[in-house]
Amino acid sequence: MVLHRYAWQPVLHYPVGSPEPGAPPSVEQLALRMTALSHPVRMQLCRSLARSAFTTGELAQAHGVTAPEKSRHLGVLKKAGLVTTRRRGRYVLHQLDVTVVARLGSDFLEGLLR
């Protein structure tokens, strides 16, 4: 990308390469991730969380279930490393870690071939 404005020196911005992926997850971690994704309610959660970050209450209201039930499912996804959380004031926002989900197939294949 080139940035140029009148009376400024042109500036070239080069894209930064993505960091090298860490060590592949263990077979146990892969099994945990696949088990977490095998439940239909968690799949619905992933569909919502892939698009945007939501609080537990927002997810419960959108899917018509109780907040504690959604919280339990979010806990399973978080333990599997599929969901990230961040605090905004008194609210906790949950979002799907799309990079982890995208690598799931290749990580699974690597785990089989190890």
C-alpha positions in Angstrom: 0.0 0.0 0.0 1.3 3.5 -0.8 0.4 6.5 1.2 0.9 9.8 -0.5 -0.5 13.3 0.3 0.4 16.6 -1.1 3.6 18.0 0.4 4.4 14.7 2.1 7.0 12.1 1.3 5.5 8.9 -0.1 5.3 6.1 2.3 5.2 2.4 1.4 3.5 0.0 3.7 4.3 -3.7 3.3 2.0 -6.4 4.6 3.4 -8.1 7.7 3.6 -11.9 7.3 1.5 -13.9 9.7 3.4 -15.3 12.6 4.6 -18.8 12.3 2.1 -21.2 13.7 3.1 -22.7 17.0 3.4 -26.4 17.7 0.5 -28.4 16.4 -2.0 -29.3 19.1 -1.9 -32.7 20.8 -4.2 -35.5 19.8 -6.1 -34.9 23.1 -6.6 -31.3 22.2 -7.9 -32.2 18.8 -10.3 -34.7 20.3 -11.5 -32.1 22.7 -12.1 -29.6 19.9 -14.0 -32.1 17.8 -16.1 -33.2 20.7 -16.9 -29.6 21.5 -18.1 -29.1 17.9 -20.1 -32.3 17.8 -23.0 -30.8 19.8 -25.7 -29.1 17.7 -26.2 -26.2 20.2 -22.5 -25.5 20.2 -22.5 -25.5 16.4 -25.3 -22.8 16.4 -23.2 -20.9 18.9 -20.2 -21.1 16.6 -22.2 -19.8 13.7 -23.3 -16.7 15.7 -19.8 -16.1 17.2 -18.1 -16.4 13.9 -19.9 -13.3 12.7 -19.5 -11.1 15.8 -18.8 -11.0 19.5 -21.7 -11.5 21.9 -22.3 -11.6 25.6 -23.8 -14.7 27.2 -27.1 -12.9 27.7 -27.3 -11.8 24.1 -26.7 -15.3 22.9 -29.3 -16.7 25.3 -31.9 -14.2 24.1 -31.1 -14.8 20.4 -31.4 -18.6 20.8 -34.2 -18.7 23.2 -32.5 -20.6 26.1 -31.3 -19.7 29.5 -28.0 -17.9 30.1 -26.6 -20.6 32.4 -27.2 -23.2 29.6 -25.4 -21.0 27.1 -22.6 -20.4 29.6 -22.0 -24.1 30.0 -21.7 -24.6 26.2 -19.4 -21.5 25.9 -17.3 -23.1 28.7 -16.8 -26.2 26.6 -15.9 -24.2 23.5 -13.5 -22.1 25.5 -11.8 -25.1 27.1 -11.3 -26.5 23.7 -9.6 -23.3 22.6 -12.2 -22.4 20.0 -13.7 -19.3 21.7 -11.8 -16.2 22.9 -13.2 -13.8 25.5 -12.5 -10.2 26.3 -14.0 -7.8 28.9 -15.7 -4.6 27.9 -16.6 -2.8 31.1 -18.8 -5.2 33.1 -19.6 -7.3 30.1 -17.7 -10.3 28.8 -17.7 -10.7 25.0 -17.2 -14.1 23.4 -16.0 -14.6 19.8 -15.1 -17.6 17.8 -11.3 -17.9 17.1 -11.7 -18.4 13.3 -8.0 -19.1 12.8 -8.1 -22.1 15.1 -11.3 -23.4 13.4 -9.7 -22.9 10.0 -6.7 -25.0 11.0 -8.7 -27.8 12.5 -8.7 -30.0 9.4 -4.9 -29.7 8.8 -4.2 -30.1 12.5 -6.3 -33.3 12.5 -4.4 -34.7 9.5 -1.1 -33.9 11.1 -2.2 -35.6 14.3 -3.1 -38.7 12.3 0.2 -38.8 10.5 2.4 -38.2 13.5 
